[in-house]
Amino acid sequence: MLKNLGPLGIAGLVIVLAGIALIASESLLIAAGMAMVLGGLGLVVKALVSGLLQSFGMF
C-alpha cells in the first residue's frame, strides 16, 4: 500500500496520524470520533473514484 501512495501520500498519512495523536493527548473520545470520520471519508472518496474510473472503463 505504501508504494502506491508515493512520498506525498506518505507525508499526508503521517500528518493525519500526528494530528489524531495530538487530539488523543487531550481527549480520547474526540480522537476516536475524528479517526472514524476520516476513515469514512476515505471510503467514500475511494468508492467515488472507483465508480468514476469504471464509468470510463479504466478499472
FENDA-V125109 format. One record per residue. RES is the residue in three letters. SS is DSSP state (2 for helix, 1 for strand, 0 for the rest). OMEGA is omega as a letter, one per 20 degrees, with the letter a starting at -180 (none if undefined). NEAR is the number of other ideal C-beta (glycine too) atoms within 10 Angstrom. Layout:
res: <RES/RES>
ss: <SS/SS>
omega: <OMEGA/OMEGA>
near: <NEAR/NEAR>
This chain:
res: <MET/LEU/LYS/ASN/LEU/GLY/PRO/LEU/GLY/ILE/ALA/GLY/LEU/VAL/ILE/VAL/LEU/ALA/GLY/ILE/ALA/LEU/ILE/ALA/SER/GLU/SER/LEU/LEU/ILE/ALA/ALA/GLY/MET/ALA/MET/VAL/LEU/GLY/GLY/LEU/GLY/LEU/VAL/VAL/LYS/ALA/LEU/VAL/SER/GLY/LEU/LEU/GLN/SER/PHE/GLY/MET/PHE>
ss: <0/2/2/2/2/2/2/2/2/2/2/2/2/2/2/2/2/2/2/2/2/2/2/2/0/0/0/2/2/2/2/2/2/2/2/2/2/2/2/2/2/2/2/2/2/2/2/2/2/2/2/2/2/2/2/0/0/0/0>
omega: <a/r/r/a/a/a/a/r/r/r/r/r/r/r/r/r/r/r/r/r/r/r/a/r/r/a/a/a/r/r/r/r/r/r/r/r/r/r/r/r/r/r/r/r/r/r/r/a/r/r/r/r/r/r/r/r/a/a/none>
near: <6/9/7/6/12/10/8/8/13/12/11/12/13/10/10/14/12/10/14/16/10/10/17/15/9/8/11/10/9/12/17/13/12/16/16/10/10/14/10/10/10/11/10/10/10/10/10/10/11/12/10/11/11/10/9/7/6/8/10>
